[in-house]
Amino acid sequence: MINALTIDVEDYFQVTAFERHVKREDWCGYPLRVNDNTMKILDMLDEYGVKATFFVLGWVAERCPGLVREISRRGHEIACHGYGHELIYKIGPDKFRADVRKSKSLLEEISGIKIYGYRAPSYSITGKSLWALEILVEEGFTYDSSIFPIIHDIYGIPGAKRFIHEIETKSGKIKEFPISTIPLRIGWRQMRLPVAGGGYLRFFPAQLIGMAIKHINLREKQPAVVYFHPWEIDPDQPRIRARLKSRFRHYLNLERMEGKIRYLLENIQFSPIYNIINHRYHDSEKEPNIIAV
Protein backbone atom coordinates (compact mmCIF):
# COMPACT_ATOMS: atom_id res chain seq x y z
CA MET A 1 0.00 0.00 0.00
CA ILE A 2 1.16 3.53 -0.75
CA ASN A 3 1.58 5.93 2.17
CA ALA A 4 1.90 9.70 2.34
CA LEU A 5 5.31 11.31 2.82
CA THR A 6 5.15 14.90 4.04
CA ILE A 7 7.76 17.54 4.86
CA ASP A 8 6.88 20.58 6.99
CA VAL A 9 9.13 23.29 5.52
CA GLU A 10 10.12 25.57 8.38
CA ASP A 11 13.48 26.54 9.89
CA TYR A 12 15.07 25.53 13.19
CA PHE A 13 14.31 28.81 14.98
CA GLN A 14 10.60 28.81 14.05
CA VAL A 15 9.46 25.76 15.99
CA THR A 16 6.88 25.97 18.77
CA ALA A 17 9.37 24.52 21.27
CA PHE A 18 11.41 27.74 21.01
CA GLU A 19 8.65 30.35 20.76
CA ARG A 20 9.31 31.58 24.31
CA HIS A 21 12.96 32.15 23.46
CA VAL A 22 12.87 33.35 19.84
CA LYS A 23 10.64 36.31 19.02
CA ARG A 24 9.04 36.43 15.58
CA GLU A 25 10.31 39.95 15.04
CA ASP A 26 13.84 38.56 15.47
CA TRP A 27 13.49 35.75 12.91
CA CYS A 28 15.30 37.75 10.25
CA GLY A 29 18.37 37.88 12.49
CA TYR A 30 18.89 34.11 12.41
CA PRO A 31 20.86 32.43 9.59
CA LEU A 32 18.51 30.63 7.19
CA ARG A 33 19.28 26.95 6.78
CA VAL A 34 15.92 25.77 5.46
CA ASN A 35 16.83 26.31 1.78
CA ASP A 36 19.93 24.08 1.81
CA ASN A 37 18.33 21.46 4.05
CA THR A 38 15.24 21.22 1.84
CA MET A 39 17.41 20.96 -1.27
CA LYS A 40 19.21 18.06 0.40
CA ILE A 41 15.84 16.39 0.99
CA LEU A 42 14.87 16.93 -2.65
CA ASP A 43 18.09 15.26 -3.78
CA MET A 44 17.45 12.35 -1.39
CA LEU A 45 13.93 11.86 -2.73
CA ASP A 46 15.25 11.95 -6.30
CA GLU A 47 17.73 9.24 -5.33
CA TYR A 48 14.87 6.94 -4.25
CA GLY A 49 12.40 8.05 -6.90
CA VAL A 50 9.89 9.23 -4.28
CA LYS A 51 7.44 12.14 -4.51
CA ALA A 52 6.12 13.89 -1.41
CA THR A 53 3.94 16.72 -0.12
CA PHE A 54 5.82 19.80 1.11
CA PHE A 55 3.81 21.91 3.58
CA VAL A 56 5.63 25.21 3.10
CA LEU A 57 5.54 28.02 5.64
CA GLY A 58 4.58 31.30 3.95
CA TRP A 59 7.37 33.19 5.74
CA VAL A 60 9.87 30.80 4.18
CA ALA A 61 8.26 30.97 0.74
CA GLU A 62 8.47 34.76 0.79
CA ARG A 63 12.23 34.62 1.38
CA CYS A 64 13.03 31.51 -0.68
CA PRO A 65 10.72 31.66 -3.72
CA GLY A 66 13.23 29.72 -5.80
CA LEU A 67 12.94 26.82 -3.36
CA VAL A 68 9.15 26.71 -3.80
CA ARG A 69 9.55 26.63 -7.57
CA GLU A 70 12.20 23.90 -7.32
CA ILE A 71 9.93 21.71 -5.18
CA SER A 72 7.25 22.03 -7.84
CA ARG A 73 9.68 21.55 -10.73
CA ARG A 74 10.78 18.23 -9.29
CA GLY A 75 7.20 16.95 -9.27
CA HIS A 76 6.26 17.24 -5.61
CA GLU A 77 3.03 18.61 -4.18
CA ILE A 78 3.15 22.03 -2.54
CA ALA A 79 0.74 22.59 0.33
CA CYS A 80 0.22 25.29 2.96
CA HIS A 81 1.69 25.39 6.47
CA GLY A 82 0.34 28.85 7.26
CA TYR A 83 2.43 32.00 7.23
CA GLY A 84 3.77 32.78 10.71
CA HIS A 85 3.79 29.37 12.46
CA GLU A 86 1.39 30.46 15.21
CA LEU A 87 -0.77 28.05 17.16
CA ILE A 88 -4.32 28.30 15.81
CA TYR A 89 -6.09 28.09 19.16
CA LYS A 90 -4.02 31.04 20.39
CA ILE A 91 -4.52 33.46 17.48
CA GLY A 92 -8.28 33.05 16.92
CA PRO A 93 -10.46 32.92 13.78
CA ASP A 94 -9.77 36.38 12.27
CA LYS A 95 -6.01 36.18 12.51
CA PHE A 96 -6.05 32.56 11.37
CA ARG A 97 -8.01 33.44 8.24
CA ALA A 98 -5.60 36.25 7.41
CA ASP A 99 -2.63 33.93 8.01
CA VAL A 100 -3.78 31.11 5.72
CA ARG A 101 -5.08 33.49 3.05
CA LYS A 102 -1.71 35.27 2.90
CA SER A 103 0.26 32.04 2.78
CA LYS A 104 -1.96 30.32 0.20
CA SER A 105 -1.84 33.38 -2.05
CA LEU A 106 1.96 33.56 -1.79
CA LEU A 107 2.44 29.88 -2.62
CA GLU A 108 0.06 30.01 -5.58
CA GLU A 109 1.67 33.16 -6.96
CA ILE A 110 5.20 31.76 -6.66
CA SER A 111 4.47 28.23 -7.90
CA GLY A 112 1.78 29.04 -10.44
CA ILE A 113 -0.34 26.12 -9.19
CA LYS A 114 -3.43 25.80 -7.02
CA ILE A 115 -2.91 24.87 -3.38
CA TYR A 116 -5.33 22.27 -2.00
CA GLY A 117 -3.83 21.06 1.29
CA TYR A 118 -3.17 22.55 4.71
CA ARG A 119 -1.33 21.49 7.87
CA ALA A 120 -1.50 23.56 11.02
CA PRO A 121 1.67 24.63 12.86
CA SER A 122 2.31 22.02 15.55
CA TYR A 123 -0.96 20.24 14.63
CA SER A 124 -2.88 22.96 16.46
CA ILE A 125 -6.34 22.07 15.15
CA THR A 126 -7.60 20.69 18.45
CA GLY A 127 -10.91 20.54 20.28
CA LYS A 128 -10.45 24.26 20.96
CA SER A 129 -10.01 25.21 17.30
CA LEU A 130 -12.29 23.02 15.19
CA TRP A 131 -13.72 26.27 13.81
CA ALA A 132 -10.55 26.39 11.68
CA LEU A 133 -11.91 23.64 9.42
CA GLU A 134 -14.80 25.83 8.28
CA ILE A 135 -12.39 28.66 7.48
CA LEU A 136 -10.20 26.27 5.47
CA VAL A 137 -13.21 25.25 3.39
CA GLU A 138 -14.10 28.90 2.80
CA GLU A 139 -10.53 29.69 1.76
CA GLY A 140 -10.52 26.96 -0.89
CA PHE A 141 -8.72 24.07 0.76
CA THR A 142 -9.99 20.57 -0.01
CA TYR A 143 -8.00 18.61 2.56
CA ASP A 144 -6.34 19.04 5.93
CA SER A 145 -3.67 16.99 7.73
CA SER A 146 -3.55 18.63 11.16
CA ILE A 147 -5.46 16.40 13.57
CA PHE A 148 -3.27 14.23 15.79
CA PRO A 149 -5.54 11.69 17.56
CA ILE A 150 -3.49 11.48 20.77
CA ILE A 151 -3.05 13.20 24.14
CA HIS A 152 -0.29 15.82 24.12
CA ASP A 153 0.47 19.08 25.91
CA ILE A 154 0.47 21.17 22.70
CA TYR A 155 -1.77 19.33 20.23
CA GLY A 156 -4.10 16.38 19.87
CA ILE A 157 -7.75 15.31 19.81
CA PRO A 158 -7.95 12.08 21.83
CA GLY A 159 -10.49 9.71 20.36
CA ALA A 160 -10.54 11.35 16.92
CA LYS A 161 -10.71 9.11 13.86
CA ARG A 162 -7.35 7.61 12.93
CA PHE A 163 -7.75 7.35 9.16
CA ILE A 164 -8.80 9.45 6.18
CA HIS A 165 -12.36 10.69 6.49
CA GLU A 166 -14.62 13.55 5.50
CA ILE A 167 -15.61 16.27 7.92
CA GLU A 168 -18.68 18.38 7.25
CA THR A 169 -18.74 22.01 8.35
CA LYS A 170 -21.40 24.68 7.84
CA SER A 171 -19.47 25.85 4.78
CA GLY A 172 -18.94 22.45 3.19
CA LYS A 173 -16.89 19.29 3.44
CA ILE A 174 -13.14 18.84 3.85
CA LYS A 175 -11.12 15.62 3.83
CA GLU A 176 -8.95 14.95 6.86
CA PHE A 177 -5.79 12.82 6.83
CA PRO A 178 -4.96 12.42 10.56
CA ILE A 179 -1.40 11.93 11.75
CA SER A 180 -0.73 8.19 12.06
CA THR A 181 -0.95 6.21 15.28
CA ILE A 182 -1.37 2.57 16.20
CA PRO A 183 -3.57 1.24 19.04
CA LEU A 184 -1.67 -0.14 22.00
CA ARG A 185 -2.84 -1.90 25.15
CA ILE A 186 -0.70 -1.82 28.28
CA GLY A 187 -2.43 -3.92 30.92
CA TRP A 188 -5.94 -2.49 31.28
CA ARG A 189 -5.00 0.79 29.67
CA GLN A 190 -5.59 1.47 25.98
CA MET A 191 -3.58 4.17 24.23
CA ARG A 192 -2.42 5.28 20.80
CA LEU A 193 1.26 5.24 19.93
CA PRO A 194 2.37 8.03 17.56
CA VAL A 195 4.31 6.53 14.65
CA ALA A 196 4.11 9.33 12.12
CA GLY A 197 7.67 10.64 12.19
CA GLY A 198 9.20 13.85 13.48
CA GLY A 199 10.33 13.54 17.09
CA TYR A 200 8.75 10.09 17.30
CA LEU A 201 10.92 8.87 14.41
CA ARG A 202 13.96 10.40 16.09
CA PHE A 203 13.06 8.66 19.36
CA PHE A 204 11.97 5.20 18.18
CA PRO A 205 14.05 2.83 16.02
CA ALA A 206 13.29 3.20 12.31
CA GLN A 207 12.55 -0.52 12.15
CA LEU A 208 9.78 -0.10 14.75
CA ILE A 209 8.25 2.77 12.78
CA GLY A 210 8.43 0.67 9.62
CA MET A 211 6.70 -2.25 11.36
CA ALA A 212 3.97 0.07 12.63
CA ILE A 213 3.34 1.46 9.15
CA LYS A 214 3.14 -2.04 7.72
CA HIS A 215 0.69 -2.97 10.49
CA ILE A 216 -1.53 -0.05 9.43
CA ASN A 217 -1.24 -1.11 5.78
CA LEU A 218 -1.65 -4.88 6.12
CA ARG A 219 -3.84 -5.32 9.20
CA GLU A 220 -5.97 -2.18 9.03
CA LYS A 221 -5.89 -1.78 5.22
CA GLN A 222 -5.20 1.95 5.45
CA PRO A 223 -2.46 4.33 4.29
CA ALA A 224 -0.25 6.02 6.89
CA VAL A 225 1.24 9.49 6.83
CA VAL A 226 4.88 10.23 7.74
CA TYR A 227 6.25 13.71 8.41
CA PHE A 228 9.55 15.38 9.21
CA HIS A 229 11.18 18.82 9.00
CA PRO A 230 14.25 20.02 7.08
CA TRP A 231 15.97 21.02 10.34
CA GLU A 232 15.72 17.41 11.53
CA ILE A 233 18.47 16.32 9.11
CA ASP A 234 20.74 19.18 10.21
CA PRO A 235 22.73 18.21 13.33
CA ASP A 236 25.06 21.22 12.82
CA GLN A 237 22.30 23.83 13.17
CA PRO A 238 22.89 26.69 15.66
CA ARG A 239 21.78 25.84 19.19
CA ILE A 240 18.98 27.84 20.80
CA ARG A 241 19.17 28.47 24.54
CA ALA A 242 15.90 27.10 25.89
CA ARG A 243 14.38 24.96 28.61
CA LEU A 244 15.63 21.39 29.00
CA LYS A 245 12.30 19.92 27.80
CA SER A 246 12.34 22.06 24.65
CA ARG A 247 15.97 21.23 23.89
CA PHE A 248 15.30 17.52 24.38
CA ARG A 249 12.35 17.59 21.98
CA HIS A 250 14.26 19.49 19.33
CA TYR A 251 17.81 18.10 19.40
CA LEU A 252 17.24 14.43 20.20
CA ASN A 253 19.01 12.16 17.67
CA LEU A 254 19.35 14.75 14.91
CA GLU A 255 22.51 12.99 13.76
CA ARG A 256 20.54 9.76 13.17
CA MET A 257 17.53 11.18 11.40
CA GLU A 258 18.77 11.06 7.81
CA GLY A 259 19.62 7.38 8.17
CA LYS A 260 16.16 6.65 9.56
CA ILE A 261 14.47 8.51 6.70
CA ARG A 262 16.56 6.54 4.22
CA TYR A 263 15.48 3.31 5.89
CA LEU A 264 11.81 4.22 5.40
CA LEU A 265 12.40 5.32 1.80
CA GLU A 266 13.98 1.93 1.09
CA ASN A 267 11.26 -0.14 2.75
CA ILE A 268 7.97 1.78 2.48
CA GLN A 269 6.08 3.01 -0.59
CA PHE A 270 5.28 6.73 -0.56
CA SER A 271 3.34 9.30 -2.56
CA PRO A 272 2.04 12.87 -2.04
CA ILE A 273 -1.11 13.27 0.06
CA TYR A 274 -3.14 14.68 -2.83
CA ASN A 275 -2.69 11.48 -4.85
CA ILE A 276 -3.73 9.24 -1.96
CA ILE A 277 -6.75 11.26 -0.92
CA ASN A 278 -8.10 11.57 -4.43
CA HIS A 279 -7.35 8.06 -5.70
CA ARG A 280 -7.42 5.91 -2.58
CA TYR A 281 -10.07 7.62 -0.49
CA HIS A 282 -11.50 5.42 2.26
CA ASP A 283 -14.13 6.15 4.91
CA SER A 284 -15.43 3.36 7.10
CA GLU A 285 -18.41 5.48 8.20
CA LYS A 286 -21.42 6.01 5.95
CA GLU A 287 -21.90 9.51 7.32
CA PRO A 288 -19.14 12.12 7.76
CA ASN A 289 -18.25 13.56 11.13
CA ILE A 290 -20.45 16.52 11.97
CA ILE A 291 -18.37 19.19 13.64
CA ALA A 292 -20.08 22.10 15.37
CA VAL A 293 -18.26 25.20 14.19
N, C-alpha and C positions, 0 to 999 in steps of 0.2 A: 504493500500500500504506500502511496505517496503522501508525505507529510509536509508541513509548511515550515520553511526556514525564513526567519525574520531577523533583521538587524536594526536596532534602534540607534539612529545616527545622531549622537550627541557627544560632547567632549567631556573629559575627565573632571573639569571644574564645575560642570552644570548639573551634577547628579543631586538627587534629593538628600542623600546622606551628608552633603557638605553645605546645604543651603543656609545653615546657621553661621557658617564660617566664610562663605564666599558670597558677597553681595552681587546682585545682577548688574548693578551699575559699574561693577569692577571687572566684569567678564572680559572686556576688551583689553585689559591689562595682562591677561594670562596668555602664554604662547599656545597657539592653535596646533593641535596634533591630530585632530579628527580627519583632516584631508588625507594625510599620509597613511594613517591607520586604515581608513576606509578603502583607499587604493590597494593596500596590501590584502584586504579581504576580497576585493574584486579579483585580484590576481589569483588568490587561493581558490575562489569559486570557479574561475576559468580553468584552473588546473584539473578540477574534478568534474567539470561540465555541469555545474549546478546553477540554477537560477533561484533567486530569492526575492523577498519583499523588503525594501529599505524604508523604514519609517523615519523620515528626515525631519529634524527640528528646523522650524522656519528661520531661527536665528542663524543656524549653520548655513542653510541654503542661501541666505542673503549675503553671506561673506564668502561662500565657496560655490558660486553658481556653476563653475566648470565641473565640480564634483557631481552635482545633481545631473548635469547633462551626460557625464560619463557613465553614471549608474544606468541611465536610460539607454545610452548607446550600446551598452553591453547586454541589453535584453532583460534587465531586471525590472520588477515593479517598483514604482515610487509611490509611497503612501505618506500620510501626514502624522507627525508626532507633536502637533501644536507648534506655537512660536517660541514661548518663553520658558517652557518646562516648569510650569506652576501647577501645583496640585489642584484639581478641579474643585473639590469640595471646599477649598479655601478661598478661591477667587470668585465663585458665584456665577450665575447664568450670564449676566451681561458681559462681564469680562471674558468669560469662556467663549462666548459667541464671537467676540471681537478677535480673540486669540486664534481660533481655528479658521475664521474667515481670512485673516491676514496670511496665515501660513499656507492655506490651500491655494489662495490666489498667487502667492509667491512661487510655489512649486509648479503650478500650472503654467505660469508665465515663463519660468526658466526652462522647463522641460518641454513645453508645447503639447503636453498630454493631459487628459482629464484624470483627476485624483479621486479614487473611489473609497480608499480605506483610511481608517484612523486608529491610532493607539494613544491612550492617555499617558502623560508623564507619570511614571511610577504606578501605573495601573489604577489611577485614582478615580475611576468610575466605581463607586462603592454604593452601599445602601443609602448614603447621604447625598449622592449626586447622580441618581438615575435619571434626573431631569436632563442630563447631558445628552442622552440618547435621542430625545425629541429634537434637540438643537442640531445634532449631527444629521438627522433626516432632513431638516429644513435647510441645512447648508449643503446638501447634495451628496452626502456620503451614503454608500450602499452597504458597507460593512464596518464593523468595529471589532477590535481584538484587545480589549482593555480589562475585561472582567476576570479576576483571578479567584477561583472558587475555593479559597482557603481562609484561615484565620491569620492575620498579620497585623503588626502595629501601624502600618502605613496604608496598606491596601487590603482588598479581599472582600468577597461576599460569600460567607460560609453557606453551604447548601445550594448554591447556584448550579445550574446545569453545567456539566463538564464538557459537552461536545457542541458542535456547530448547531445552532438553532436560530429561529426567527423570533424577534421581539417586536411587538406591536406597540407603538406610541400613538398619541392623539394626532400626530402629523404623518403617520405612515409606518411602514415596517423597515427594520434594519436587521441584517444578519450578524450574529455574534459568533466569533471564534474564540472561546475562552482559553486561557493559558492552561497548559496540560498538567494534569495531576493523575495519580493512580490511588485507588482506595486501599487503605491499610488498616488492619485490625491488630491492636496490641492489647492482649487480654480481653477485657470487656469494652475497651475503648475503640471506637472507629474514628479514623482520621483520613485526610487526603495528603499524600506526599507530593510536593511540587517536583516535577521532573522536566520542566520546560527549558532550562538553560540558565543563563546569567549566573548569579551567585550560587545557585543550586548545582549548576554544572561545574563551577569551580570547586565546590565543596565535595560533591559525590564523585566517585570514580566514573569515568566516561562509559565503562562497560555496564555499570548499573543503570545509567541513563539510557543507554542503548537497549538494554533488556526491558526497561519500563516502556519505552516507545514501542517495541515489538509486542509487548503485552497488550497495549492499547490497540495496535493494528490487528493482531491475530485473535486475541480473545474477545475484545470489545468491538472489533470491526469498524474502527474509527480512525481518522487521521489525527496526528498530534501536531502541536506547534512548538518549535524551538526558537529561542531568542538569545541574542547576546549583543554587546555594545562594542564599537571600535576600540574604546579605551581598555577593554578587557584582554586585548592581545598586545598590550603595551606596558610591559613591566618596568620600563625606564621612564615612565611619565613622572612629572614633578609631584612631590608629595605635599598634600594639604594637611596643615595642622588642624586636627579635629579630635572629637571624643574617641575613646578606644573602640566603642561599639561601631561607630561610623567607619573608622579606619579598618576594622576587621572585615566589615561587609564589603568594603571597596577594594582592598589590596590582597585579600586572600587568594593565593595560588594564581596570581596573574601570569607568572612564568610558565605555568602548565596549561594555560587555557588554549593556546593555539594547537597544541598536540591533541587536546580533547576534541576540539572542533574538527580537526582532521580525522580523528577516529570516527566521528559521526558521519562525516561526508563520505567516508569509505564504506560504511556499513548500513546507512539508512538512505532511503530515497527521499528527495526533497523537491519542492516546487514552490513558486510564489503563492501567497494566500488567495489572490484573485482567481487563479486557475482552479484551486481546490474548491473554493466556495461555489463557483459557477458551474463546475463540471462534475463535482462529487458531493453535492449538497445532500446532507442527511438530516432528518429530524424525527426522532422516535415518537414525538407527540403529534397527535392530529391537529391540535390547536396550538398557536404560538403563545409564549408567555405574555400576559397582559400586565404591563408595568404602569403604575399610576404616576404620571408625570404632569 
